[in-house]
Amino acid sequence: MRLSFLTLFLLSTALLTAQVVTDSVNAPYTAPLEHFERAFTPSAYDTELLLYRRSDTLRQNGRPLDQTTAALPETLQGFRIQLLATNIFDEANATRNELIAGFPELWIYLVFEAPTYKVRVGDFVNRAEAKPLLDRFMAQGYRKAWIVPDRIIRNQPPKPPVPFSFDSTGVRY
């Protein structure tokens, strides 16, 4: 008795499930695929690309060329100048803030490799590019500065301006 009741229950459940599946397949979307392909616009899903204008003195037929390129940032193996390595976060952060104020045109990085905080500067493809800046930092008093291999970022967007600093009284300096 139990076996027949269980069999009857399973059979009726399977039939109801099959009916629901066939109904949902045939339901509201009867239009051919070409209808949806014509209405699809891929540009609506594009991510915003940063465009960089580069003024060029080249001329073609007496007119200057206007070159607009889409250059996305990429990472590759290169070199940076390491100015400080310390276990004290406040010391590393103070050095980084000093460098940002003194060299607003350079990209300054604070890297944490346990247990050391490292302050690094620049994105150079080879050591020869980094050498003039290393000499400049050594002349400014960073005697322990040296060139280190690191993952660098090429084609970075323009660096944003340094915000003004305020002291506890609200005076801008």
C-alpha positions as CSV (number, residue, x, y, z in Angstrom):
1,M,0.0,0.0,0.0
2,R,2.8,2.4,1.0
3,L,4.7,1.6,-2.1
4,S,1.8,2.2,-4.5
5,F,1.0,5.5,-2.7
6,L,4.6,6.6,-3.0
7,T,4.8,5.6,-6.7
8,L,1.6,7.5,-7.4
9,F,2.9,10.6,-5.6
10,L,6.2,10.6,-7.5
11,L,4.5,10.1,-10.8
12,S,2.1,13.0,-10.3
13,T,4.9,15.3,-9.2
14,A,6.9,14.4,-12.3
15,L,4.0,15.1,-14.6
16,L,3.3,18.5,-12.9
17,T,7.0,19.4,-13.2
18,A,7.1,18.5,-16.8
19,Q,4.0,20.6,-17.5
20,V,5.6,23.6,-15.8
21,V,8.8,23.3,-17.7
22,T,7.1,23.0,-21.1
23,D,4.9,26.0,-20.3
24,S,7.9,28.2,-19.3
25,V,9.8,27.3,-22.4
26,N,7.1,28.2,-24.8
27,A,5.8,31.2,-22.8
28,P,6.4,34.9,-23.5
29,Y,9.5,34.9,-25.9
30,T,8.3,33.7,-29.2
31,A,10.1,36.4,-31.3
32,P,13.0,35.2,-33.4
33,L,16.6,35.8,-32.3
34,E,17.2,38.3,-35.1
35,H,14.8,40.7,-33.4
36,F,17.0,40.8,-30.3
37,E,20.2,41.0,-32.3
38,R,19.0,44.1,-34.2
39,A,18.0,45.8,-30.9
40,F,21.4,45.1,-29.2
41,T,23.9,48.0,-29.0
42,P,27.3,46.9,-27.7
43,S,28.4,50.5,-27.2
44,A,25.9,50.8,-24.3
45,Y,28.0,48.3,-22.4
46,D,31.5,49.8,-23.1
47,T,33.5,50.9,-20.1
48,E,34.7,54.5,-20.2
49,L,38.2,54.8,-21.8
50,L,40.5,57.5,-20.9
51,L,41.7,59.4,-23.9
52,Y,45.0,61.2,-23.9
53,R,45.6,63.9,-26.4
54,R,49.2,64.3,-27.6
55,S,50.2,67.4,-29.5
56,D,52.3,66.5,-32.4
57,T,54.3,68.7,-34.7
58,L,54.0,66.3,-37.6
59,R,52.1,67.6,-40.6
60,Q,50.2,65.9,-43.4
61,N,49.3,67.9,-46.5
62,G,50.1,71.1,-44.7
63,R,47.8,70.4,-41.8
64,P,48.9,69.4,-38.3
65,L,47.9,65.9,-37.3
66,D,45.5,65.6,-34.3
67,Q,46.4,62.3,-32.6
68,T,44.0,61.0,-30.0
69,T,45.1,57.7,-28.4
70,A,43.4,55.5,-25.9
71,A,46.2,54.3,-23.7
72,L,45.1,52.1,-20.8
73,P,47.4,51.7,-17.8
74,E,49.4,48.4,-17.8
75,T,51.7,46.8,-15.3
76,L,55.1,45.3,-16.3
77,Q,58.4,44.5,-14.7
78,G,60.5,47.6,-14.2
79,F,62.4,49.6,-11.5
80,R,61.7,52.1,-8.8
81,I,63.9,54.1,-6.5
82,Q,63.6,53.0,-2.8
83,L,64.3,55.9,-0.5
84,L,63.4,54.4,2.9
85,A,62.8,51.0,4.5
86,T,61.5,51.1,8.1
87,N,59.4,49.1,10.6
88,I,57.7,52.3,11.8
89,F,54.6,53.3,9.8
90,D,54.6,56.9,11.0
91,E,58.1,57.4,9.8
92,A,57.4,56.0,6.4
93,N,54.2,58.0,6.1
94,A,55.9,61.2,7.1
95,T,58.6,60.6,4.5
96,R,56.0,59.9,1.9
97,N,54.1,63.1,2.7
98,E,57.4,65.1,2.6
99,L,58.2,63.7,-0.9
100,I,54.6,64.4,-2.2
101,A,55.0,68.0,-1.1
102,G,58.5,68.4,-2.5
103,F,58.0,66.5,-5.7
104,P,54.4,66.8,-6.8
105,E,55.2,65.6,-10.3
106,L,56.4,62.2,-9.2
107,W,54.4,59.1,-8.3
108,I,55.3,58.1,-4.7
109,Y,54.4,54.6,-3.4
110,L,54.2,53.3,0.2
111,V,54.7,49.5,0.0
112,F,54.2,47.2,3.0
113,E,56.2,43.9,2.9
114,A,55.8,42.5,6.4
115,P,57.3,43.7,8.7
116,T,58.8,46.6,6.6
117,Y,57.3,49.8,5.1
118,K,59.1,50.9,2.0
119,V,58.9,54.3,0.3
120,R,59.5,54.1,-3.4
121,V,59.4,56.6,-6.2
122,G,58.8,56.5,-10.0
123,D,58.0,54.0,-12.7
124,F,61.1,53.2,-14.8
125,V,61.4,50.6,-17.6
126,N,65.2,50.3,-17.1
127,R,67.9,51.3,-14.6
128,A,69.3,53.9,-17.0
129,E,66.1,55.9,-16.7
130,A,66.1,55.8,-12.9
131,K,69.8,56.8,-12.5
132,P,69.4,60.6,-12.9
133,L,66.6,60.8,-10.4
134,L,68.6,58.5,-8.0
135,D,71.5,61.0,-8.2
136,R,69.1,63.9,-7.5
137,F,67.7,62.2,-4.4
138,M,71.2,61.3,-3.1
139,A,72.2,64.9,-3.5
140,Q,69.1,65.9,-1.4
141,G,70.2,63.7,1.5
142,Y,68.7,60.3,0.8
143,R,72.0,58.5,1.1
144,K,70.5,55.0,1.4
145,A,68.4,55.4,-1.8
146,W,68.9,52.6,-4.4
147,I,67.2,51.3,-7.5
148,V,65.0,48.2,-6.9
149,P,63.2,45.9,-9.3
150,D,59.4,46.2,-9.0
151,R,56.1,45.9,-10.9
152,I,55.5,49.3,-12.4
153,I,52.5,51.0,-14.0
154,R,52.9,52.5,-17.5
155,N,50.5,54.9,-19.2
156,Q,49.2,56.3,-16.0
157,P,46.6,59.1,-16.2
158,P,47.9,62.6,-15.3
159,K,48.7,63.0,-11.6
160,P,46.0,64.9,-9.7
161,P,47.1,68.1,-8.0
162,V,48.2,67.9,-4.4
163,P,45.4,69.0,-2.0
164,F,46.1,71.8,0.4
165,S,47.1,70.8,4.0
166,F,45.4,72.3,7.0
167,D,46.7,72.5,10.5
168,S,44.5,72.1,13.6
169,T,43.5,75.8,13.6
170,G,42.1,75.5,10.0
171,V,44.9,77.6,8.5
172,R,45.9,76.5,5.0
173,Y,49.7,76.0,4.5
